[in-house]
Amino acid sequence: MELTEPSHQNTGVLRGAAAEWAALPVAEGLRLLMATRPRIVAVAERWVAESCRAKGIDPGAPAAGEEWLTGPYPLLRYVDALTRTLTAVRDGRDPLRGVRFSARPGGRTAVHVLPFDRADRLLLHGFRAEVWLAPGMDEAGARAGAGRGVRPEGGGVCVVLGAGNINSIAPLDVLHQLYAAGMVVLLKLNPVNDYLAPLLREVFAPFVARGFVRITTGGAAAGAALVRDPGVTAVHVTGSAATHDAIVFGPGPEGAARRAAGRPVLGKPVTSELGGVGPAVVLPGPWSRADLRYQARHLVAQKLNNNGFNCAAVQVVVLPEHWDARAEFLGELRSALRAAPARVAYYPGAGERRAGAVAGRTDVELLDSAEVPRTLLPDIAPDADDPAFRTEFFAPVLAVTALPGRTPAEFLDRAVEFCNSALSGTLGANLVAHPRTLRSLGPRFEEAVARLRYGTVGVNCWTAVGYALPRAVWGAYPGHTPADVGSGIGTVHNALLLPGAERTVITGPFRPAPRSVLTGQWALSPVPPWFVDNRTSDGTGRRLLAYTARPSGRGLASVLWSALRG
């Protein structure tokens, strides 16, 4: 598919509107943002139906819940959170009023972003999230800088090259560029999901009418033309490091040579979110059989969400070599992979990537009969420079390795070093630990989290929850460069518009309710709706959208009732 309008027509309109947007009063920017809210609700049903059609999902099946939870729902939540921040800025109030701060290792300061309100406390009871500020940024600096990005100096035109997998990524990136970077936006959708174009034009119609947003489609050639358009000021891309490098340095061997020499062909600022090899580190502890089964389901959900086509997917499970439950846990992983509902491998190239993942291996387990089968690589040596550690498979392939360590503390130290040095990418790392193990580690556990060089760290909680939390920051760990881009440069979301954010740390309950309460953990959240085997995920997703659109006690009760039956 080609561009719906020539590049110069789109960028010409945007370039003419960039100065107006940069000078727009906060109240007017707030009005435009709020105008998207009813439009998101109006298109939500069609959005999910189109997503299910494109991905081969039965629209009445539980798997359709993924499309609610990763499509219109997080976009609506973000609009509400950003509206609250902009309202505070408009009224001259502190956007962080009532927000709690805490000290964290290495001179860091944590901003508590979950729970943020009463609905959070009920819908995500037992979950906590913090944005850790980089060393040197304290509470006073955060309060002084929060919301300042609403009207930065400069402005310009940003091309957003949208993701092709998770359908809220592109519109969320548009809002981030508008309100955090102060730029007008030309969104080019990925060909995999360009069916979203008419729906997103409806959502952003107030911005389109003013010339602040344009939405178009096209393939790689269209994207190349857009980023090189002289009217474009900056670029934001979600995809792979290879895509980023082709944009910044050019394709093929010549591009690789220019990257090695630090000579980009694109001299514009490029921010990015590029995925990587996501680890899940499982700490040893006094797990029951129910714990083993539940956490295996948890990790399989983190692998098979969207059938593995997810930048936040777990790819490598890191187990303790000397844990007496290791073999049993691996068995539960196999069972959960086999039992998960069948999915279509809709994303282009899945078969080729899966074939590359197993090439030359003898220890490969196929766990279903799909065209692109679920595949387990159960015993990869941790000292090997293995493709499973260096290449994002972006397919339903899960690798397992094991590290030594006679105690949880020894194993954790080795696991942190392994993740930081052996695995490609810094987007997200997951840690799974029994509550008793966490208590025994004490401050040493938090210090280990601080040493992990990842943009989001999940403790008994999938890092992708951080993607869906509007006030969290999402992106790679800071420090990448264009020539060594890793999982990307910059962050998105951050509805509080916090300055100096380094990472997000999320903590969830080790067990679901009611078992959590029965075993002494005060957490009332049931099996989360993002579990791929959750039977009520579709109904819960629909109800969450409806409740967020129009909060009420009855709507909240409906969400909780659906979730408890999952």
C-alpha positions in Angstrom: 0.0 0.0 0.0 1.3 3.4 -0.9 1.0 6.7 1.0 -2.6 8.0 1.0 -1.2 11.5 0.4 2.1 12.6 -1.0 4.7 13.2 1.7 5.2 16.9 1.0 1.5 17.6 1.3 1.3 16.1 4.8 4.6 17.6 6.0 3.7 21.0 4.5 0.4 21.2 6.5 2.2 20.1 9.7 5.1 22.4 9.2 2.7 25.3 8.9 0.9 24.3 12.1 4.0 23.5 14.2 4.4 27.1 15.5 0.7 27.4 16.3 0.9 24.2 18.3 4.0 25.3 20.2 2.3 28.5 21.2 -1.1 27.0 21.9 -2.4 27.8 25.4 -2.4 24.8 27.8 -6.2 25.2 28.1 -6.7 24.7 24.4 -4.3 21.7 24.3 -6.3 20.2 27.1 -9.6 20.8 25.3 -8.3 19.0 22.2 -7.1 16.1 24.3 -10.4 15.7 26.1 -12.2 15.7 22.7 -10.5 12.4 21.9 -12.1 10.7 24.9 -15.6 10.1 23.6 -14.1 9.3 20.2 -12.0 6.4 21.6 -15.1 5.0 23.3 -17.1 5.3 20.0 -14.6 3.4 17.9 -13.6 0.8 20.6 -15.9 -2.0 19.5 -14.9 -1.6 15.8 -11.3 -1.3 16.8 -11.3 -4.6 18.6 -13.3 -6.3 15.9 -10.9 -5.2 13.2 -7.9 -6.3 15.3 -9.5 -9.7 15.9 -10.2 -10.1 12.2 -6.6 -9.2 11.2 -5.1 -11.5 13.9 -7.3 -14.5 13.3 -9.0 -14.3 16.7 -12.6 -15.4 17.2 -14.2 -12.1 18.4 -16.1 -14.0 21.1 -13.2 -16.0 22.4 -11.3 -15.1 25.6 -8.3 -14.2 23.4 -10.2 -11.1 22.2 -9.6 -9.7 25.6 -6.0 -9.0 24.6 -7.3 -6.6 22.0 -9.3 -4.6 24.5 -6.4 -4.6 27.0 -3.8 -3.6 24.5 -5.9 -1.4 22.2 -8.5 1.2 23.2 -8.3 0.6 27.0 -4.7 1.8 27.6 -5.2 4.7 25.2 -8.3 5.8 27.2 -6.5 5.4 30.5 -3.6 7.5 29.2 -5.9 10.3 28.0 -7.5 10.5 31.4 -4.1 10.5 33.2 -2.7 13.2 30.9 -5.9 15.2 31.3 -5.3 15.3 35.0 -1.7 16.5 34.6 -2.7 19.2 32.0 -5.5 20.4 34.2 -3.1 20.9 37.1 -0.7 22.8 34.8 -3.5 24.9 33.5 -4.6 25.8 37.0 -1.1 26.5 38.3 -1.1 23.5 40.6 1.6 20.9 41.3 0.8 17.8 39.1 2.5 15.7 41.8 0.3 16.9 44.6 -0.4 13.9 46.9 2.2 11.7 45.2 4.5 9.8 47.5 8.3 9.7 47.2 10.8 7.3 48.7 14.6 6.8 48.7 16.0 3.9 46.6 19.6 2.5 46.3 22.3 4.4 44.5 21.0 7.9 45.4 17.8 7.3 43.5 14.3 8.7 44.3 11.2 6.7 43.6 7.9 8.3 42.6 4.9 6.1 43.5 2.6 5.9 40.5 0.5 2.9 41.4 -1.9 2.8 43.1 -2.8 6.4 42.2 -6.5 6.5 43.0 -9.3 4.4 44.5 -10.0 2.5 41.3 -6.3 1.4 41.1 -6.5 0.2 44.7 -9.5 -2.0 43.8 -8.7 -3.1 40.3 -5.0 -3.8 40.9 -5.1 -4.6 44.6 -1.6 -5.9 45.6 0.2 -4.3 42.7 2.6 -1.4 43.1 4.6 0.7 40.6 7.3 3.2 41.1 9.2 5.4 38.6 12.8 5.6 39.8 14.5 8.9 38.9 18.1 8.9 37.9 20.7 9.6 40.6 20.9 13.3 41.1 17.2 14.0 40.5 15.3 14.4 43.8 11.8 15.1 44.9 12.3 18.9 44.7 13.6 18.6 41.1 10.8 16.3 40.1 8.2 18.6 41.5 9.8 21.6 39.8 10.0 19.9 36.5 6.8 17.8 36.3 4.5 19.1 33.5 7.1 21.4 32.1 7.3 19.4 28.9 3.8 20.5 28.0 5.2 23.6 26.3 8.8 23.0 25.5 10.7 25.4 23.3 11.3 24.7 19.6 8.6 22.3 18.5 8.6 21.0 14.9 7.3 18.0 13.0 7.9 14.4 14.3 7.3 11.4 12.1 6.1 8.4 14.2 6.8 5.1 12.5 4.1 3.0 14.2 4.4 -0.6 15.5 2.7 -3.4 13.8 1.8 -5.6 16.7 0.3 -3.9 19.8 -2.4 -1.5 18.5 -2.2 1.2 21.2 1.5 1.8 20.7 1.1 4.2 17.7 -1.6 6.5 19.1 0.1 6.6 22.5 3.3 7.7 20.8 1.4 10.4 18.9 0.1 11.8 22.2 3.6 11.6 23.8 5.1 13.6 20.9 2.4 16.2 21.1 2.4 16.8 24.8 5.8 15.7 26.1 7.9 16.8 23.1 5.7 19.7 21.9 5.8 18.5 18.3 3.1 18.1 15.7 2.9 14.5 14.4 2.8 12.6 11.1 2.0 9.0 12.0 2.8 6.3 9.4 1.2 3.1 10.4 2.9 -0.3 9.9 1.4 -2.2 7.0 0.5 -5.0 9.3 -2.1 -2.9 11.1 -2.8 -0.1 8.6 -6.5 -1.1 9.0 -6.4 1.2 12.0 -6.0 4.3 9.9 -9.7 5.3 9.5 -10.3 4.6 13.2 -7.4 6.7 14.4 -8.4 9.5 12.1 -11.7 9.5 13.9 -10.0 9.5 17.3 -7.6 12.4 16.3 -10.1 14.3 14.2 -9.9 17.5 16.4 -6.1 17.5 15.9 -6.3 16.6 12.2 -8.7 19.5 11.6 -6.2 22.0 13.1 -3.3 20.5 11.1 -1.6 19.1 14.2 -1.8 15.4 13.3 -1.7 13.5 10.0 -2.1 9.7 9.7 -0.9 7.8 6.7 0.0 4.3 5.5 2.7 2.7 3.4 5.6 0.3 3.3 9.3 0.7 3.9 9.7 3.0 0.9 7.1 5.4 2.2 8.7 5.4 5.6 12.1 6.2 4.1 10.7 9.1 2.1 9.0 10.5 5.2 12.1 10.5 7.5 14.2 12.1 4.8 11.6 14.8 4.1 13.3 18.2 4.8 10.1 19.3 6.6 10.5 16.6 9.2 12.3 17.7 12.4 12.5 14.4 14.4 11.6 10.7 14.1 10.3 8.2 16.6 10.3 4.5 15.6 9.0 1.3 17.3 10.4 -1.9 15.8 13.7 -3.7 15.7 17.3 -2.4 16.0 17.8 -3.5 12.4 15.0 -1.1 11.3 16.5 1.7 13.4 19.9 1.2 11.9 18.6 1.1 8.3 16.9 4.4 8.9 19.8 6.1 10.6 22.8 4.6 8.8 21.3 3.1 5.6 20.7 -0.5 4.7 23.1 -3.4 3.9 26.9 -3.6 4.3 27.4 0.1 3.5 25.0 1.0 6.3 26.8 -1.3 8.7 30.1 0.3 7.8 28.7 3.8 8.4 27.3 2.6 11.8 30.8 1.3 12.7 32.3 4.6 11.7 29.6 6.7 13.5 28.5 8.4 10.2 24.7 8.5 10.0 22.9 9.3 6.8 20.0 10.8 8.8 21.0 13.9 10.8 17.8 14.3 12.8 17.1 13.2 16.4 15.7 9.7 16.4 14.0 8.2 19.5 13.0 4.6 19.6 11.6 1.6 21.4 13.1 -1.6 19.9 12.5 -4.6 22.1 15.2 -7.2 22.9 15.6 -10.5 24.6 13.4 -10.3 27.7 14.5 -12.5 30.7 12.5 -14.0 33.5 14.6 -14.8 36.5 13.1 -17.4 38.9 14.5 -17.4 42.4 14.6 -20.5 44.4 12.3 -20.8 47.4 9.8 -22.9 49.3 7.3 -23.1 46.5 4.2 -25.3 46.7 2.9 -27.3 43.8 0.2 -24.7 43.3 2.9 -22.0 43.2 4.9 -23.9 40.6 1.8 -24.3 38.4 0.6 -20.7 38.7 4.0 -19.1 38.0 4.5 -21.4 35.0 1.2 -20.1 33.7 2.4 -16.6 34.4 5.5 -17.0 32.4 3.7 -18.7 29.5 1.3 -15.7 29.5 4.3 -13.4 29.2 5.6 -15.5 26.2 2.4 -16.2 24.3 0.5 -12.8 24.7 -0.2 -11.8 21.1 1.3 -15.2 20.2 4.8 -14.0 21.1 4.7 -10.9 18.8 5.4 -8.5 21.6 8.5 -6.5 22.4 7.8 -7.2 26.1 7.6 -10.9 25.7 9.7 -13.2 27.9 12.3 -15.1 25.7 14.7 -16.6 28.2 13.7 -18.2 31.6 16.7 -18.2 34.0 16.4 -21.0 36.6 18.5 -21.9 39.6 20.7 -24.8 38.8 20.6 -26.2 42.4 16.9 -25.6 43.1 15.3 -28.9 44.0 12.1 -27.8 42.2 13.7 -26.9 38.9 12.7 -30.1 37.0 9.2 -29.9 38.3 8.9 -26.2 37.3 10.2 -27.0 33.8 7.5 -29.7 33.6 4.8 -27.1 34.5 6.2 -24.8 31.8 5.8 -27.5 29.2 2.3 -28.3 30.4 1.2 -24.6 30.3 2.7 -24.1 26.9 0.7 -27.2 25.6 -2.5 -26.2 27.3 -2.6 -22.5 26.1 -5.3 -21.8 23.5 -4.3 -22.1 19.9 -3.3 -18.9 18.1 -2.6 -17.8 14.5 0.9 -16.7 13.7 -0.3 -13.7 11.9 2.8 -11.5 12.0 5.0 -11.7 8.8 8.2 -13.7 9.1 7.2 -15.7 12.1 8.0 -19.0 10.5 11.4 -17.9 9.3 12.3 -16.5 12.7 11.2 -19.6 14.4 13.2 -21.7 12.0 16.3 -19.6 12.7 15.7 -20.1 16.5 16.0 -23.9 16.2 18.6 -24.1 13.4 21.4 -26.4 14.3 19.9 -27.5 17.7 19.2 -31.0 18.8 17.3 -30.2 22.1 14.1 -28.8 20.7 10.6 -29.5 21.9 7.5 -28.8 19.7 4.5 -28.4 22.0 1.7 -28.0 19.5 0.9 -28.8 15.8 0.4 -25.2 14.6 2.0 -24.0 11.4 4.5 -22.0 13.5 4.5 -24.4 16.6 5.2 -23.4 20.2 8.8 -24.3 20.7 10.7 -24.9 23.9 14.5 -24.8 24.0 14.9 -26.4 27.5 18.6 -26.5 28.2 20.8 -23.8 26.8 24.3 -23.4 28.4 24.5 -20.0 30.0 28.2 -19.6 29.0 27.3 -20.0 25.3 27.1 -17.0 22.9 23.7 -18.5 21.8 21.3 -16.8 19.4 18.6 -17.2 22.0 20.5 -14.6 24.1 21.4 -12.3 21.2 18.4 -12.3 18.9 14.8 -11.3 19.6 12.8 -14.2 18.1 9.4 -12.4 18.0 7.7 -15.7 17.7 6.3 -18.4 20.1 9.7 -19.7 21.1 10.8 -19.9 24.7 14.4 -20.7 25.9 15.5 -21.9 29.3 18.9 -21.7 30.9 20.2 -22.4 34.5 22.8 -20.6 36.6 24.6 -21.8 39.7 24.2 -20.4 43.2 23.8 -22.3 46.4 21.7 -19.6 48.0 19.0 -17.2 46.6 21.5 -14.3 47.1 24.3 -16.0 45.2 21.9 -17.0 42.4 20.4 -13.5 42.2 23.9 -11.9 41.9 24.8 -14.2 39.1 21.5 -13.7 37.4 21.8 -9.9 37.4 25.3 -10.1 35.9 24.0 -12.7 33.3 21.1 -10.5 32.2 23.2 -7.3 32.0 26.1 -8.9 30.1 24.8 -11.9 28.1 21.3 -10.8 26.9 20.6 -8.3 24.1 18.4 -5.4 24.9 17.4 -3.4 28.0 13.6 -3.0 27.7 12.4 -5.2 30.5 13.4 -7.9 33.0 11.1 -10.0 35.2 11.9 -11.4 38.6 9.8 -14.2 40.2 10.3 -14.8 44.0 8.5 -16.3 46.9 7.5 -13.8 49.6 9.7 -15.6 52.1 12.7 -15.4 49.7 12.1 -11.7 49.4 12.0 -11.2 53.1 15.2 -13.3 53.6 17.1 -11.2 51.0 16.0 -7.9 52.6 17.7 -4.8 51.2 19.9 -6.9 49.0 17.0 -7.6 46.7 16.3 -3.9 46.0 20.0 -3.4 45.5 20.0 -6.1 42.9 17.0 -4.5 41.1 19.0 -1.2 41.1 21.9 -3.1 39.3 19.7 -4.4 36.6 20.1 -2.3 33.5 16.5 -2.4 32.3 13.9 0.2 31.6 11.2 -1.7 33.4 11.7 -4.4 36.1 8.8 -6.5 37.1 8.8 -8.4 40.5 6.1 -11.1 40.4 4.5 -9.0 37.7 5.0 -8.9 33.9 6.9 -5.8 32.8 4.2 -5.2 30.1 1.9 -4.0 32.9 4.3 -1.0 33.0 3.5 -0.4 29.4 -0.2 -0.2 30.2 0.2 2.1 33.3 -0.2 5.7 32.0 2.0 7.3 34.7 4.9 4.8 34.3 7.7 5.4 31.9 8.3 2.9 29.1 11.4 2.4 27.1 15.0 1.1 27.2 17.4 1.7 30.1 19.2 5.1 29.5 22.6 5.2 27.8 22.2 3.8 24.3 23.6 5.7 21.4 22.6 5.7 17.7 25.5 3.5 16.8 24.7 1.1 19.7 21.0 1.5 20.0 20.1 -1.6 22.0 16.4 -1.4 23.0 16.2 2.2 22.0 16.7 5.8 23.0 14.2 7.8 25.1 11.0 6.9 26.9 7.3 7.3 26.2 4.0 7.5 28.2 5.0 9.2 31.5 1.6 11.0 31.9 3.0 12.9 34.9 5.6 14.4 32.5 8.3 13.6 35.1 11.8 14.8 34.4 14.9 12.6 34.8 13.1 9.2 34.8 15.4 6.2 34.7 13.1 3.2 35.0 9.8 1.7 36.2 9.7 -1.0 38.9 6.4 -2.9 39.3 5.6 -5.4 42.0 2.7 -7.8 41.9 1.3 -10.6 44.2 3.1 -13.9 44.1 -0.3 -15.7 44.4 -3.7 -14.8 43.1 -6.8 -14.3 45.3 -8.2 -16.1 47.2 -5.1 -18.3 47.6 -3.0 -15.2 48.4 -5.1 -14.3 51.3 -5.3 -17.9 52.6 -1.5 -18.0 52.6 -1.0 -14.7 54.4 -0.4 -12.3 51.5 -2.8 -9.4 51.6 -3.6 -9.1 47.9 -7.1 -9.4 46.5 -6.3 -9.5 42.8 -7.4 -12.7 41.0 -5.7 -14.4 38.0 -5.0 -11.3 35.8 -7.0 -10.9 32.6 -3.7 -10.9 30.5 -3.2 -14.6 31.3 -3.7 -16.4 27.9 -5.7 -19.1 29.6 -8.0 -16.6 31.5 -11.6 -17.7 30.6 -13.2 -14.3 31.1 -10.5 -12.0 29.6 -12.8 -10.8 26.8 -15.6 -9.9 29.2 -13.2 -8.3 31.7 -11.6 -6.2 28.9 -15.0 -5.0 27.7 -16.1 -4.1 31.2 -12.8 -2.3 32.0 -13.3 -0.1 28.9 -16.9 0.6 29.8 -16.0 1.4 33.4 -13.2 3.7 32.5 -15.4 5.5 30.0 -18.1 6.0 32.6 -17.0 5.2 36.1 -19.7 3.9 38.5 -20.0 1.6 41.4 -22.1 -0.8 39.3 -19.5 -0.8 36.5 -16.7 -1.4 39.0 -18.6 -4.3 40.5 -19.1 -5.8 37.1 -15.4 -5.6 36.3 -14.5 -7.3 39.6 -17.1 -10.0 39.2 -15.8 -10.9 35.7 -12.2 -10.8 36.8 -12.9 -13.1 39.8 -14.3 -15.7 37.5 -11.2 -15.9 35.3 
